[in-house]
Amino acid sequence: MTRRRLFVLALVVAIVAGAYAATPYARAASLIVRAADIGGRAEAFANLRAHRVDRIPPHSIPTRHGDVPAQFYRPAQANERTVLVMPGINSRGIEEPRLVALAGDIAASGFTVMAMSLPDLQKYTITPRATDVIEDTVAWMAAQRDLPGAGAVGIVGVSFAGGLALSAAGRDAVRDKVAFIVSLGGHGDIRRVMRYLATGEGPQVPGLEAHPPHDYAVAVVLYGLADRGVVPLDQVPALRAALETFLLASQLTVVGQEQAKPVFARAREMTATLPKPSRTYMQYVNDRAVGTLGPVLARHLAQHGDDDPALSPELAPPPTAPVFLLHGRDDNIIPAAESVLLGNRLRADGVPTRVLLSGLLTHASVNPAASARDAWELVRFWADVLRQ
């Protein structure tokens, strides 16, 4: 039997066993089958466990840094919990396809979901303002009496939004308003992550293999450091415009290579018009030469301003709600070691914490070619989340 068929079989068994035992395992397995986009009979069977979901027109959330667009996904059946779901660094905001799918899949599992993107992350920057926005949003959601489970909000943050969510959840204004936090591929210390992306040197954790950093993430670091001495200030706007084009093309590969190709071509055309050194650095980006660009960025990491506890949950006051850290074992954007080290820190602070490093995940996507054991471990993980 092929690895993929074993994977599908494990999920179907979990759905059936969970259905008879009246446990969250069936809902968790159904969620994973839909997220993996397996199709066929397995997905048809999983959909039997799913609620119909209504997508409500976008609205705005008031925060100290301005109104932020958000989108509700409501399951047809009554439920007891509302969950905030946020993507990582992506310009497409609440319309990012993977966010739309994740929000819909969680809602189909029985939660009311509010999807919201963080404006600064949408602009390829990681700032303390993003953590403020999460704090204000959780406070707003907890105060809405018409939302299920008003007073205690679940949080699911993807990539850097996961780490920022944990920093926000420990703040005095909201720490008693958070039901649980799921960090999917998130960070514990942003300084370690930036060092890894620039040098390829990540923290050493037994059992984990080091991988070269992903070109998308390294391009984001260049974007953030562009005005910190990497290039002359008068070159920053044009360099960032070219980087935005490259990063958008990278995002479009999720939809299809044919849509991405002309945008990558536009990025190369923009590169040719840049003066040096911007043209040189942008060419490294186009060529995905992370080993050449990284040392350039490493010289400027001290100017990134990453010591703020708002940016790193290992530096911030810990939350009191249960924490679930889920990470792709071979993640090359935020290394899996981040979840291991963060989990150790949270447990030392007395926070109920579960960590799962999975071969079923890349960074923020599902790998349906993973093993049956990976599938079962992920089912158990999400079953624990769905119990909250």
Secondary structure, DSSP 8 states (H G I E B T S, - for coil): --HHHHHHHHHHHHHHHHHHHTSTHHHHHHHHHHHHT--HHHHHHHHTT---EEE---EEE--TT--EEEEEEEESS--S-EEEEE--S-TTGGG-HHHHHHHHHHHHTT-EEEEE--HHHHTT---HHHHHHHHHHHHHHHH-TTSTTTT-EEEEEETHHHHHHHHHHTSTTTTTSEEEEEEES--S-HHHHHHHHHHS-----TT-------HHHHHHHHHHHIIIIIS-GGGHHHHHHHHHHHHHHHHHTTT-HHHHHHHHHHHHHHHHT--TTHHHHHHHHHTT-HHHHHHHHHTTGGGG----GGG-TTTS---SS-EEEEEETT-SSS-THHHHHHHHHHHHTT--EEEEEETTBSSSSB-TTS-HHHHHHHHHHHHHHHT-
